[in-house]
Amino acid sequence: MRCVEHCFLSLHSRPQVGSYNVDFFLEQVDLSFANSLRRVVLAEVPTMAIDLVEIEANTSVLADEFISHRLGLIPLNSKNVDDVAYSRECDNCDNYCDQCSVTLTLHARCTGDEIMRVYARDLVVDPSRPNQWVGNPVITDPEGLGTVICKLRKGQELRMKCIAKKGIAKEHAKWAPVAAVAFEYDPWNKLKHTDLWYEEDPAKEWPKSKYADLEEPPQESEPFNFDAVPDRFYFEVESIGNLEPDAVVQQGIKVLQQKLAAVIQDLTEGDGNGGMNDNYDAPRSPDVNMNGGGWQDPGYTTPFGGGNQSAWGQGATTPYGATPYGQNGSNGWS
């Protein structure tokens, strides 16, 4: 329980903090916890991204699907994304509304002889949205143009409506809050977890880690400690601009705390049915599949026994009467 109780108090920020990156070190935790934080930051921090595209006109050389894919990968501002509801959980609509989505429109037409470039700045955000930040295209170039969507020749036109929703990168990479997140430990390789290939001298042929100066170097006569484990991890997080890098880390810690709290609650209290995480609403994407349904039907019927459901549903009968697991119509999992 040491990790659960004290690990979050060991997050120390280092001076290397920029607009799109942050470096920090985490200590008094084990390797599995550090990797869990990395995976959560990478795949389970919710952000906004274009999920639906309604195309009214497209006379460019690019197919509708190609442009829709490019629109989905444009990073959108996700500040205070907790104000936005998941579309699946929204009580005000069946598909999308102002509480669970942001509407962006794009209308571009080339009337000159020169090639016209359509940029992310050309996306117009509907003011009806949960807050004043979510949904704005992230523009980082000095010219203030943003990502190139497509190019148009004279007479070509784009006219479409885009619906941005809240989701996580575990479902699709367009919801990723970071371009990269990684951590390093044991910069002097005292634990011998890294096998360095070398020809003559590894100290001369391999560059020294930039974190080596923060730890004591090994002594020549120092015996190898077989019980030593890594307990200090140097993180590097690079944001893509939809969230501030420190906010990405804080959101990742929040999600990980929720996961740990759900596990602890199930282990200490239980729900009486032997289930896990029944009361935990984890981050998830707007829809499971293209039509909003589940991955598969809840059950299937057999041609025998009056069409009773199989063991995947409420139990089924065989053409010989009772099932091999018990009485007629019962399933084998109870």
N, C-alpha and C positions, 0 to 999 in steps of 0.2 A: 504494500500500500504506500510505500515511500514515494513512488513515482506519481501516483494520483494526487497525493496530498501536497507535495512540495515542488513538482517539476515546473509549474507555471511561474513560480517565484524566481526561477533561475534564468529568465530570459533577459539578457543584457544587450542593449543596443550599442553598436560600435560607431565610431565617427564616420565611417563610409556610408553615408546616406545621400541619395540623389532623388531626382524627380521620378525615376523609373526603376531604381534598384535600391536595395538595402542589404547590408551585411551585419550579422549578429552572431553571437555564440550562445549555445544552450548547454548547460551543465547540470550535474547531479541527476541525470537520467541515463537510461541504457540505450543501446543501439536500436532496438526495436521501436522504442517510443520516438526517437528522432526520425526514423524512417516513416513512422505513422504520420507525424506532423508534415513531413515532406509530401507524402501521398495525398493527404487531405488538402493541403494548399494547392496542389497541382490539379486535383480532380473534383473537389467537393465544395469549393467556395462558390456561392451563387453569383451570377452576373447576368447582364442583359445582352441579347443578341437577336438579330432578325430571324424569325422562325417561319413566317408565312409571307409569301409574295403573291399579290394579285396583279397580274400583268394585263393592262388594258391595250397597250400598243408596244410592239417591238419590231422595228424594221431594220435593226442593226444586223451585222453579219454574225453576231453571237446568238446562240440558241437561248431560249427562255431559261432552261435548267442551268446553263452556264452562268448567266447573269445572276440568277437566284443564289447560286452557290457563292459567287463573289460578294453579293450583298450580305450573306450570312456571316462571312468572315471579317466584315468591317467591325472593329471594336467600338462598342458603345459605352458611354459613361454609365457606371453602375454605382455611383455614390448614393448611399442610403437606400440600397436595393431592398432592404427589409421592408420598405414601405410598399413594395410591389408584391402582390399575392401570386402564388403559382396558379396558372390558369386552370389546372385540374381541381384545385381547392376553392376556386372563386365561387361564391354563392350568388353573385349578381348576373352571371351569364353562363352560357353553355360552351362558348368558343373563346371569345376574348371581349374585353371591355376596358374602360379607363382605369379600373382598379388592378388589372392583372396584365396589362400590355401597354405599349407605346406605339402610336401610329406615325409612320414617316412616309412622305410622298415624294416621288421623283418624276419630274416632267422636263425633258430636254429635247430640243429639236435643232438640228443644224440647218442654217439658212445661207451660210456663206460657202465659198469655194474651198476654204481651208478646213483641215481636219479638226473637228471639235472633240475635246476630251471632257468626259463627264467624271466629276470627282465626288468624294464623300461629302464635301461641303454643299453640294447641290441637293442633298437630302433635307427636306423641310419637316421639322418635328412638330407634331400637333401639340398645342399647349395643354390639351386635356390629358394630364398624366399625373401619377401619384406625387411627384415632386419636381422641382425645377431642374434637376440634374440628369435623371435617368433618361437614356435614349439619345442623348446628344452624340453625334459621331466624334470619335477621338481623332483630333488633327494635331500632329506634332511637327510637321515640316515647317520651315521658316516662311514659306510662301502662303501657308494657311489653306492649302488645297485639299489635303487628305489623300486617301487611297484612290487610285484610278479605277473606276468601275468599267468603263468601256470607251471606245472611240466611235464617233459618228461622222459620216460623210454627208454631203449636201442632200437634203430631203429625208434623211433618216431621223427617226424619232424614238424616244423612250418615254413611256407613261405607265407608271405602276404605283401600287400601294403596298407598303411594307409594314408588317406587324412584328414588333420586337417583344419577346417574352423572356421571363426569368427561367434560368436553368443552370445546370452544372456540367462541367467538362466530362464527367463520367459517361454522360449520354452522348455528347458531341463536342468536338474540340473547339467549336466556335464560342462556347461558353467558358473557355479557359481564361483565368484571371492573370496568368503569368506566361511568359515565353520560356522561362527556365527556372527551376529551383533545384538546388543541390546542396549537399553538405560534405564536409571533410573532417576527418578526425585523425589523431596521431600523426601530426605533420613530420615527425622524425622517424616514423615507422618503427617505433620501439616494440610494438606488438607483433611485428613481422606478418601483418595481414596482407601486405603488398609484396609480391615477388618481383623485384626490379631486374629486368634483363639488362646486362651490361657486358662489355668486352674486357675491360681492364679494371676500372674503378667506378663504382656506381655514384660515389659522392661527386665526381667530376663530370660524369656523363648525364646525370639527372639533375634538373634544376631544383633548387630548394623551394619548398612551399612558402608562400607569402605569410603563412601563419606560424612558421617555424620560430620566429623571434618571440612569440608569445608563450612558448613553453621551453623548458630546460632541455638542452641537447643530451643525448646519451653519453655516458662515460665509457671509456675504452675497457675498463676492468669491471664494469657493472654487469652482474649476472642477470640472466634472462628470468623475468618473473612470469611463471606459467599461470598464475592466478589473476594477472592484470586484465582489466577490461576497459574499453573506452568509456569515458564519462564526460567528455567535453567535445562539442560538435560545432563547427563553424559553418554557418548557413549563408548562402548567397541567393537572393530572390530578385528576379528581374521581371517587372510588371510590363504589360503591354499598353498601359495608360487608362484602361477602363476603371481601375481602382488604384489608389495610392499604395505603394509597396508596403508601408507599415500597416495599412488597413487590410491588405491581403493576409498578412501574418496574423493579425488580430482576429479576423474572421475564421481563419484556419484553426486557431486555438479554440474559438467558440464552438465550432462544429465538433472538434475532437472532445471537448468537455461534454457536449451533449451525448456523444457516443459512449463515453466512459460512464456518464451518469445513468444512462439507460441500462448498461450492463450491470452496474452496481445495484441498481434498483431491482432488476430481475433476479439477481443472485441473493439479495437480502430479503426481499418481500415476496417475489413470485406473483403470478397472476392466477394461480389455481388450476391452470390448464396445461402447464408445462411449456407455454410458448415463450418466445423471446421478442423483446422490442415491440410489443403490441401497442404501447403508449408513446412510442418515440416516432416523431414525424421527421425523418431524415430529409436532407436536401434532395430534390429530384427535378427532373426536367418536365416541361409542360405536358407532353404526351408520351405514352409508352410506345406507340407505333403511329403510322401515318394517319389512321382514322380515329385515334383516340381510344381504341379498345385495348384489351389485354393482350398478352403475348400468345395466349391460346384459349380455347374454349374451356369453361370450368369443368366440363366432363363430356362423355360421349355415351350414346345408348347402344345396346346390343340388340340383335334381332330376336333374342329369347327373353323370356320372363316378363312380357308385357312392356318392354321398353324401359325397364328400370335403369338408372344410371350405373355406371361402372364404379370400380373402386376409387376412381379419380373424383367422383361426385358423391352420391349418397349410398353407394353399394349396389351390387347387381347380382342377378341370379344366373345360373348355368342352365343349359337345356336339360339337365338331369335332376333339377330340383335344387337341393341345398348346395351352397358353395363349398369348396374344399376347406374353407377357413372357419366355417361355423354354420349357423342356421340359414334358412332360405332368406335371401335378400340382404344379409349382413355383409360387411366388408371385412377384409383381413387385417385392417390396421387398428381396430379398436381393441 
